[in-house]
């Protein structure tokens, strides 16, 4: 069973990342996580092996990124362009 935790369960966290809970085996005592703000995390997109497989696939098939670098002074203009879908 997986569920998204609402805001109050993550009080003090402001990184905007969604938090999900899942039953674990063996069970985890939540009280042990509170001390020192520990957390258990995972990746929904796989680990290192899957990432490398994806990078290899992209290299073999010519899939590349298109990045536009702008100076910080142009951030307002860039934001307006994003609103107009005028981006690379």
PyMOL CGO cylinders between C-alpha atoms (Angstrom):
from pymol import cmd
from pymol.cgo import CYLINDER

trace = [
    CYLINDER, 0.00, 0.00, 0.00, 1.42, 3.39, -0.99, 0.3, 1, 1, 1, 1, 1, 1,
    CYLINDER, 1.42, 3.39, -0.99, 0.06, 6.79, -0.04, 0.3, 1, 1, 1, 1, 1, 1,
    CYLINDER, 0.06, 6.79, -0.04, 1.21, 10.37, -0.33, 0.3, 1, 1, 1, 1, 1, 1,
    CYLINDER, 1.21, 10.37, -0.33, 1.83, 12.02, 3.01, 0.3, 1, 1, 1, 1, 1, 1,
    CYLINDER, 1.83, 12.02, 3.01, 0.09, 15.35, 3.59, 0.3, 1, 1, 1, 1, 1, 1,
    CYLINDER, 0.09, 15.35, 3.59, 2.05, 18.46, 4.55, 0.3, 1, 1, 1, 1, 1, 1,
    CYLINDER, 2.05, 18.46, 4.55, 1.78, 18.22, 8.37, 0.3, 1, 1, 1, 1, 1, 1,
    CYLINDER, 1.78, 18.22, 8.37, 3.55, 14.85, 8.38, 0.3, 1, 1, 1, 1, 1, 1,
    CYLINDER, 3.55, 14.85, 8.38, 6.54, 16.57, 6.82, 0.3, 1, 1, 1, 1, 1, 1,
    CYLINDER, 6.54, 16.57, 6.82, 6.60, 19.67, 9.03, 0.3, 1, 1, 1, 1, 1, 1,
    CYLINDER, 6.60, 19.67, 9.03, 9.84, 21.60, 8.67, 0.3, 1, 1, 1, 1, 1, 1,
    CYLINDER, 9.84, 21.60, 8.67, 10.65, 20.23, 5.23, 0.3, 1, 1, 1, 1, 1, 1,
    CYLINDER, 10.65, 20.23, 5.23, 10.50, 22.77, 2.43, 0.3, 1, 1, 1, 1, 1, 1,
    CYLINDER, 10.50, 22.77, 2.43, 12.24, 21.07, -0.48, 0.3, 1, 1, 1, 1, 1, 1,
    CYLINDER, 12.24, 21.07, -0.48, 8.92, 20.46, -2.25, 0.3, 1, 1, 1, 1, 1, 1,
    CYLINDER, 8.92, 20.46, -2.25, 9.62, 16.75, -2.84, 0.3, 1, 1, 1, 1, 1, 1,
    CYLINDER, 9.62, 16.75, -2.84, 6.58, 14.49, -2.51, 0.3, 1, 1, 1, 1, 1, 1,
    CYLINDER, 6.58, 14.49, -2.51, 6.86, 11.96, 0.28, 0.3, 1, 1, 1, 1, 1, 1,
    CYLINDER, 6.86, 11.96, 0.28, 5.48, 8.46, -0.02, 0.3, 1, 1, 1, 1, 1, 1,
    CYLINDER, 5.48, 8.46, -0.02, 5.11, 5.72, 2.53, 0.3, 1, 1, 1, 1, 1, 1,
    CYLINDER, 5.11, 5.72, 2.53, 5.20, 2.01, 1.94, 0.3, 1, 1, 1, 1, 1, 1,
    CYLINDER, 5.20, 2.01, 1.94, 5.11, -1.01, 4.21, 0.3, 1, 1, 1, 1, 1, 1,
    CYLINDER, 5.11, -1.01, 4.21, 8.61, -2.31, 4.71, 0.3, 1, 1, 1, 1, 1, 1,
    CYLINDER, 8.61, -2.31, 4.71, 9.97, -5.73, 5.48, 0.3, 1, 1, 1, 1, 1, 1,
    CYLINDER, 9.97, -5.73, 5.48, 11.21, -5.84, 8.16, 0.3, 1, 1, 1, 1, 1, 1,
    CYLINDER, 11.21, -5.84, 8.16, 8.94, -3.18, 9.68, 0.3, 1, 1, 1, 1, 1, 1,
    CYLINDER, 8.94, -3.18, 9.68, 10.56, 0.17, 10.51, 0.3, 1, 1, 1, 1, 1, 1,
    CYLINDER, 10.56, 0.17, 10.51, 9.93, 1.81, 13.86, 0.3, 1, 1, 1, 1, 1, 1,
    CYLINDER, 9.93, 1.81, 13.86, 9.06, 5.39, 12.94, 0.3, 1, 1, 1, 1, 1, 1,
    CYLINDER, 9.06, 5.39, 12.94, 10.17, 6.68, 16.33, 0.3, 1, 1, 1, 1, 1, 1,
    CYLINDER, 10.17, 6.68, 16.33, 13.74, 5.70, 15.42, 0.3, 1, 1, 1, 1, 1, 1,
    CYLINDER, 13.74, 5.70, 15.42, 13.58, 7.97, 12.35, 0.3, 1, 1, 1, 1, 1, 1,
    CYLINDER, 13.58, 7.97, 12.35, 12.46, 11.08, 14.23, 0.3, 1, 1, 1, 1, 1, 1,
    CYLINDER, 12.46, 11.08, 14.23, 15.67, 11.52, 16.19, 0.3, 1, 1, 1, 1, 1, 1,
    CYLINDER, 15.67, 11.52, 16.19, 18.17, 13.37, 14.00, 0.3, 1, 1, 1, 1, 1, 1,
    CYLINDER, 18.17, 13.37, 14.00, 15.60, 13.79, 11.17, 0.3, 1, 1, 1, 1, 1, 1,
    CYLINDER, 15.60, 13.79, 11.17, 16.58, 10.53, 9.50, 0.3, 1, 1, 1, 1, 1, 1,
    CYLINDER, 16.58, 10.53, 9.50, 14.69, 9.30, 6.48, 0.3, 1, 1, 1, 1, 1, 1,
    CYLINDER, 14.69, 9.30, 6.48, 14.40, 6.29, 4.23, 0.3, 1, 1, 1, 1, 1, 1,
    CYLINDER, 14.40, 6.29, 4.23, 14.34, 7.18, 0.56, 0.3, 1, 1, 1, 1, 1, 1,
    CYLINDER, 14.34, 7.18, 0.56, 14.26, 5.43, -2.77, 0.3, 1, 1, 1, 1, 1, 1,
    CYLINDER, 14.26, 5.43, -2.77, 14.01, 6.19, -6.42, 0.3, 1, 1, 1, 1, 1, 1,
    CYLINDER, 14.01, 6.19, -6.42, 10.99, 5.74, -8.61, 0.3, 1, 1, 1, 1, 1, 1,
    CYLINDER, 10.99, 5.74, -8.61, 13.20, 5.65, -11.71, 0.3, 1, 1, 1, 1, 1, 1,
    CYLINDER, 13.20, 5.65, -11.71, 15.57, 2.89, -10.68, 0.3, 1, 1, 1, 1, 1, 1,
    CYLINDER, 15.57, 2.89, -10.68, 19.14, 2.76, -9.50, 0.3, 1, 1, 1, 1, 1, 1,
    CYLINDER, 19.14, 2.76, -9.50, 22.56, 3.20, -11.06, 0.3, 1, 1, 1, 1, 1, 1,
    CYLINDER, 22.56, 3.20, -11.06, 22.23, 0.20, -13.40, 0.3, 1, 1, 1, 1, 1, 1,
    CYLINDER, 22.23, 0.20, -13.40, 18.95, 1.49, -14.86, 0.3, 1, 1, 1, 1, 1, 1,
    CYLINDER, 18.95, 1.49, -14.86, 20.37, 4.99, -15.22, 0.3, 1, 1, 1, 1, 1, 1,
    CYLINDER, 20.37, 4.99, -15.22, 23.40, 3.70, -17.11, 0.3, 1, 1, 1, 1, 1, 1,
    CYLINDER, 23.40, 3.70, -17.11, 21.16, 1.57, -19.32, 0.3, 1, 1, 1, 1, 1, 1,
    CYLINDER, 21.16, 1.57, -19.32, 19.11, 4.67, -20.17, 0.3, 1, 1, 1, 1, 1, 1,
    CYLINDER, 19.11, 4.67, -20.17, 22.25, 6.71, -20.92, 0.3, 1, 1, 1, 1, 1, 1,
    CYLINDER, 22.25, 6.71, -20.92, 23.57, 3.92, -23.18, 0.3, 1, 1, 1, 1, 1, 1,
    CYLINDER, 23.57, 3.92, -23.18, 20.20, 3.73, -24.97, 0.3, 1, 1, 1, 1, 1, 1,
    CYLINDER, 20.20, 3.73, -24.97, 20.26, 7.49, -25.57, 0.3, 1, 1, 1, 1, 1, 1,
    CYLINDER, 20.26, 7.49, -25.57, 23.83, 7.33, -26.89, 0.3, 1, 1, 1, 1, 1, 1,
    CYLINDER, 23.83, 7.33, -26.89, 22.99, 4.46, -29.27, 0.3, 1, 1, 1, 1, 1, 1,
    CYLINDER, 22.99, 4.46, -29.27, 19.88, 6.19, -30.63, 0.3, 1, 1, 1, 1, 1, 1,
    CYLINDER, 19.88, 6.19, -30.63, 21.14, 9.77, -30.81, 0.3, 1, 1, 1, 1, 1, 1,
    CYLINDER, 21.14, 9.77, -30.81, 18.85, 11.07, -28.09, 0.3, 1, 1, 1, 1, 1, 1,
    CYLINDER, 18.85, 11.07, -28.09, 20.38, 14.32, -26.81, 0.3, 1, 1, 1, 1, 1, 1,
    CYLINDER, 20.38, 14.32, -26.81, 19.34, 17.23, -24.65, 0.3, 1, 1, 1, 1, 1, 1,
    CYLINDER, 19.34, 17.23, -24.65, 19.02, 20.80, -25.87, 0.3, 1, 1, 1, 1, 1, 1,
    CYLINDER, 19.02, 20.80, -25.87, 20.09, 23.25, -23.18, 0.3, 1, 1, 1, 1, 1, 1,
    CYLINDER, 20.09, 23.25, -23.18, 19.85, 27.00, -23.31, 0.3, 1, 1, 1, 1, 1, 1,
    CYLINDER, 19.85, 27.00, -23.31, 22.08, 28.82, -20.83, 0.3, 1, 1, 1, 1, 1, 1,
    CYLINDER, 22.08, 28.82, -20.83, 21.03, 32.33, -19.91, 0.3, 1, 1, 1, 1, 1, 1,
    CYLINDER, 21.03, 32.33, -19.91, 22.67, 34.93, -17.69, 0.3, 1, 1, 1, 1, 1, 1,
    CYLINDER, 22.67, 34.93, -17.69, 20.99, 35.58, -14.35, 0.3, 1, 1, 1, 1, 1, 1,
    CYLINDER, 20.99, 35.58, -14.35, 20.21, 39.12, -15.49, 0.3, 1, 1, 1, 1, 1, 1,
    CYLINDER, 20.21, 39.12, -15.49, 17.81, 37.64, -18.09, 0.3, 1, 1, 1, 1, 1, 1,
    CYLINDER, 17.81, 37.64, -18.09, 15.85, 35.46, -15.67, 0.3, 1, 1, 1, 1, 1, 1,
    CYLINDER, 15.85, 35.46, -15.67, 12.67, 37.56, -15.88, 0.3, 1, 1, 1, 1, 1, 1,
    CYLINDER, 12.67, 37.56, -15.88, 12.69, 37.42, -19.68, 0.3, 1, 1, 1, 1, 1, 1,
    CYLINDER, 12.69, 37.42, -19.68, 13.36, 33.67, -19.55, 0.3, 1, 1, 1, 1, 1, 1,
    CYLINDER, 13.36, 33.67, -19.55, 10.39, 33.16, -17.25, 0.3, 1, 1, 1, 1, 1, 1,
    CYLINDER, 10.39, 33.16, -17.25, 8.15, 35.11, -19.60, 0.3, 1, 1, 1, 1, 1, 1,
    CYLINDER, 8.15, 35.11, -19.60, 9.40, 32.99, -22.51, 0.3, 1, 1, 1, 1, 1, 1,
    CYLINDER, 9.40, 32.99, -22.51, 8.55, 29.83, -20.60, 0.3, 1, 1, 1, 1, 1, 1,
    CYLINDER, 8.55, 29.83, -20.60, 5.00, 31.12, -20.11, 0.3, 1, 1, 1, 1, 1, 1,
    CYLINDER, 5.00, 31.12, -20.11, 4.77, 31.61, -23.91, 0.3, 1, 1, 1, 1, 1, 1,
    CYLINDER, 4.77, 31.61, -23.91, 6.34, 28.19, -24.68, 0.3, 1, 1, 1, 1, 1, 1,
    CYLINDER, 6.34, 28.19, -24.68, 9.15, 30.05, -26.44, 0.3, 1, 1, 1, 1, 1, 1,
    CYLINDER, 9.15, 30.05, -26.44, 11.93, 27.84, -25.18, 0.3, 1, 1, 1, 1, 1, 1,
    CYLINDER, 11.93, 27.84, -25.18, 14.29, 25.26, -26.65, 0.3, 1, 1, 1, 1, 1, 1,
]
cmd.load_cgo(trace, "trace")
